[in-house]
């Protein structure tokens, strides 16, 4: 439990150090100024996601296992769900914060919307492998 708290403080310390460095250096260059806000926001969100979806649940799981808390099955399942969903949430955050990925995803969504409008929302039933009578 002490290690988890230590890792959390180290992570927050790294985030604070990063934010301070980006804030100090953003006045030096125009290109850094344009991306500094995005870098700070994305690093803060990534750090908080790590704490919310990994450090807190692992601390809770350690507490439940160490003290053998009775009737903690639902809490255990929810906390385990948080740990396992970290990768998916982190992937969506990367897709949102990295401009080329975001642009590509918007392009795919727009193509899909146009395709659905043009062909209609319901596909051909025979192509889905369902027998039609």
N, C-alpha and C positions, 0 to 999 in steps of 0.2 A: 504494500500500500504506500509505503514511503517512497519507493522507486517511481510509482505512478505520479505522485505529487511532485517529485523532483523532475521527472520528464515533462510534466505540464509547465512548470516554471521555466525550464530550459527552453521549451517551445515558445512560450510567451516572450522570453528574453530575446530569442532570435527574431521574433516578429517585431518587437520594439526596436531592436538594433537595425533591422532592415528598413523600417518606416523612417527612422531618424536619418539613415544614410540616403535614402531616396529623397527625402524632403530637403536635405542639405545640398544635394547635387543637382536637383532639378532646375535650379536657377542658372546653371552653367551652360546648358544647351537647350535649343528649341525642341529637338526631338525627345529629349528626356522629359521636358516639361509636359509634352503632349501625352506621354505614356505613364508619367509618374502617378497620376490619380488612379489609373487602371491597375497599375502594379500594386499600389498600396491596398486598394479595395480587394483585389483578388487574393493577395497574400493574407489579409485579415480573415477573409471568408474561409480560405483553405485551412488556416490555423484553427479557427473556431470549429470547423467541420471535424478536424482531427480530434479536438478535445471532446466535442459533443458525441461523435460517433465511435470513438475509440477509447480515449482515456477514461472518461466517466463510466461507460459501460464495463470496461475491464476492471475498474476499481469496485464497481458494484458487484460484479461476478466474484471477484476475490473476497469481498466481504461476505457474500452469501455462502461461498464454499468454506471459508475459514471458520465462520461461526455457526455453520449448519443451521441457517434460519429456517424455521418450520413454516410451511405454507407459502413458500416463495417461488412456486413453479411459474405462476403467471408473470411475476417480475422478471424471473430468469429468462423466460421465453421472449419477453419484450426487449430486454437488454441484449440478448443474443441476436434478435432481429436488427437492432441498431448497429451492432458490430458488422453483421453481414451485409447491411445495406450501405455501408460507407463507400464501397467501391463504385456503386451505381451513382450515388449522389455526387461523389467526387468527379466522376466522368461527366456528368451533366454540367457541373461548375466549370470544368475545363472547356467544354463545348461552348459555354456562354461567354467566358472571359477571353478566349483566344480568337482574335478577329477572323483569321482565315477559316477556322472551324465553324464559327458562328455564321459566316457568310455562306459557306457550303451547305450548312443545315437549313438556312433560310431558303436557299435556292432549291434544295430537295423538297422542302415543304410546299413552296409555291408551285413546283412542277406537279406534285401530288394533288394539290387543290385544283389546279387547272385540269388535270386528267380526270378527277372525279366529277368536276362540273361538265366536262365535255362528254364523258361516257356515262354519266349517271352514277349514283352512289352504290347501286346494286350491280355486282358483277354477273357474269354468265354462270349459271348454276352448274352447267355440265362441265365447266373447267375446274370446278372445285372438287370433282370426284364423287359427286352425289348423284345417284340415279334419279332421273326425272321420269315420272310416269305419264 
